[in-house]
Amino acid sequence: MNIANLTTLAPSAAGYHIDPRQPILAHALEIQGAHRVARHQHPRAQLVYAIRGVVRVLSLNGTWIVPPSQAVWVPSDVPHEIIAADSVSIRTLLVDPSATAGLPQACCVLNVLPLLRELILKAVDIGADYSPASSGFRLMQVILDLLQGLQPAPLYLPMGRDKRLRQIMDRLYADPAEARGLEDWARICGASARTLARLFIRETGMNFGEWRKQLRLLEAIDRLGQGQSVTRVALELGYQSPSAFIAMFRCSLGAPPGTYFRMTQKR
């Protein structure tokens, strides 16, 4: 997927509206086809929740993938962009800086339980039409309480800053099935395989094989969320067979692809 070629959408103006009397501003975004919300930052923190389809959130430090039942938390003033490879329905909570105490200080994927999902949908109905003495204000306070208790999910791909590392990452991001090992990449990047191995550990906390597997996992979730078959996804991501891909998926997320997506839809 060539991100630069995607149709660009403007970020919500609500992210720049500061008002402690409205701790949460919620809105809906319907995206038809592949689009991106270009890199931006705003003083309000943001919860990005896709009720249909799969989106990616990219920051300078990594990539997060958001299937249904999960959401990405983006703290205040963190530069980020949102990528949709296909049509999606997004519900966003924009949290005033005065209300972010106790909430995560770094981007992360959070599991969204059914109660929070229903409250997010209700908050979107309310939008900005509430005052501090209203039931809408009290509902927003309940949402803030629930956000503090959410558990992170392992759907994150850290990105390195070293230019040699980024050369490898950018090419693998463009073609996750690429099978070159570190010795091959060393000849391309002008660094030894040992140096590249150290850089992966130092800048991502993962070795090269772990990082590539995580990249393929996130790419698989995105493609499966678009309705592609397990066989197609497995082969296009470089696995020798669907069974090898399913084993990787089960080991990483605790369930095979079909079961995983049924579970996420039911949460």
PyMOL commands that set and color helices and strands:
alter all, ss='L'
color gray80, all
select helices_A, chain A and resi 3-5+13-16+97-99+114-126+135-148+163-174+182-189+193-204+208-225+230-236+242-253+257-266
alter helices_A, ss='H'
color red, helices_A
select strands_A, chain A and resi 7-9+24-31+35-40+45-52+55-59+62-66+70-74+80-84+88-95+108-111+152-153+156-158
alter strands_A, ss='S'
color yellow, strands_A
deselect
rebuild
show_as cartoon
